[in-house]
Amino acid sequence: MSYDYVLMRLSKIILFCTLIAPLTSAAQNTYSDQVQEMYVAYYGRPGDPGGLEFWAEKLNDSGGDLAEIIDEFGTSTEYTERFGGLDEETLINAVYLQLLGRDAHSGGLSFYLERLTTGEMSLASIALDVINGVNDDGSDAGIVNNKLAVANVYTQAVDDGLFDYSFAQIDDAKILLLTVDETEESLVNALDVVEGYGDTGAIVRDGTKNILLIVADDIGVDNIEVYKEQPNYSPNTPNIDSLASDGVLFRNAWANPKCSPSRASLLTGRHAFRHGVTHPGREGTLAASEETIAEVLSAAGYKTAIFGKWHLGNVYPSDQGFDYFSGALGNIEDYYNWEKTQGSIDTNTNEITNTTENETVYATQVVTEESLAWIEQASGPWFVEVAYNAPHSPYHVPPSDRYSSFSLLGAEGDACTRSANTDSQADCYRAAAEAMDSYIGDLLAGIDPAVLANTLIIFVGDNGTPGEVVIEESGLPFSSDHAKGTVYEGGVNVPLIISGGANIGIDSSEVIDLIQIQDLFSTMLDLANAASSSSMIDGQSLIGYLDTETAAPSPRTSQFTELASVNEGLDRWAISNGHGKYIYNEGVEECYDLDSDPGELLEQYAVQGLVETDCDILKTSRPQ
């Protein structure tokens, strides 16, 4: 465990202590005195009875200046020596007990650690045991009582077997306690979150939950670490992976081969041949007559906004139901120098205003920060689409503190090309994916915990990895000619993860059933208890996959994807039942056995394979 990591963990605890009671003069009141003692004891030597006396004396000598004491101790070599060898669980247990254990001598810590080890007491019951008896008639009494009420709920959850003090959940508990003050509102919000940890009921679909849709541009399952499809070259994506560990990972989700058709299908729940966006460019404008998810959710009482990439032709997001938009109308030419459009609707006059300006801050950063700012001022329920341009081309060196797995030689903003004099496009693409994941971490951490607890989170890619950055590896089904723009698996099998806050009630799992990007439209409508006026929706709700208390949907019998352009002479489509796959490529028919040939290398019509009959049936079942 690194020194920086320990400092990061302890910085949260400093804030935790600060909010429990103001750290003023020891003579001010009894409770403040006790807090100061345990604060100093923690930063002293918990295993050494002389630690408290040593630091308490320093505190007195400094006139009660805790900041000076903390600064002195935090830079000492003893700091790293004492914590460097501890595993995470031991560190957290010691920290939690020492914070709440006001008897600051080493025997108190040993006493509770022994009972924790034997199972006689849980961390929650220990916390209550040491905090009970606090009688404070001063200004901090309300805060103390409210925090104690939250601790009681945790204890009950432990007793009921609904809550276990894993590393992540202890951290969540501490962050949640930061939101509790003397007000009844803060107490109610915190109790709602805690009670949601043990919620075993079905997902509530009453239109009260927020929806956060995160769309990544040009990224297949080979470049999201948790999928483990190409582990030797996958970017490091811990924040996306965390969504999967707490939510549901869909392994067989299909989008369209390029971005505009996928984005239109996502917003309308309809196949490309229905909504008309069959290819980016001239065939890439979403008709005003198409009903979008933003329009349906707005009618259901949601506030709506989209940040980042739009790319749906000569129509603005504000024309399609979004209350607010800030981002790029199409692809950007430079991540550090790009044209940003902002559009909004005047709620009083319904007048739409769109403005354009030049933006010189890294696009992924801007999209994240503006999304957070809008969410902070929004009153729920809300629907926000965060449509990152990353890691789509052009390839530039991202901010240096936002990627870690690749050693790029260029400076921030340098272009990455096929030239030997620049960083490789493949490395810069994956560094951009890591940067995007880092900003997703900022996005989720920046949302108020009580708001995030009531938010469904969807992460999805719009098509597969571009051929110029695919890394071909023997034995794996990823190649430059089976990538973005094709209807092979590398072009259409995209990452899809659905997670959510504590009050959503998602049961973590992995789903191998056949999924379409159109299903997200139906899923969001289902959660919002909203209805579409369209007579033909191709999606189906995925809510039944998200928790065990909701009836599972009937599995799809087939998937369909397409890409067509009269201007470019393209007519490509594919349909699969998960085993056999029929492909039509500009008049050429192909058939593959995905079970034995996931890389689609052995064409079955040519060899008369076992799934040839499947393909003959599939090609006659193309959606009409």
Protein Blocks (a to p, Z undefined) as FASTA:
>chain_A
ZZklmmmmmmmmmmmmmmmpccddfklpmmlmmmmmmmmmmmmcfklmklmmmmmmmmmm
nnopaklmmmmmmmpmklmmmmmmpcfklmmmmmmmmmmmmblcfklmmmmmmmmmnoma
cfklmmmmmmgopacfbfklmmmmmmmmmmmmmmmmmmnopaccdfklmmmmmmmmmmpc
fbfklmmmmmmmmmmmmpcbdcddehpaccdddddehiafklgfklommmmlgccdfklm
mmmmmmccdfbbcddfbfklmmmmmmnopafklnopabghjllcccfklccfklmmmmno
pacddehjfklojadfklnopabdcddfbdcfbfkbccdddddddfklopacddddddfb
dfklmmmmmmmmmmmmpccddddddddfbfcdcdddddfklcfkbccfbdehiacdfbfk
bccfklmmmmmmmmmmmmmmmmmmmpcfklmmmcccddddfbdcdfklcccdehiacdfk
lcghiabfklmmccddddddfknopacdddfbdcdfklmmmmmmmmnopacfbfbdfbdc
fklmmpmkbccddddfbdcdddddfklopacddddehlaccddeehiacdddfklmmnop
acfklnopaklmmmmmmmmmgcZZ
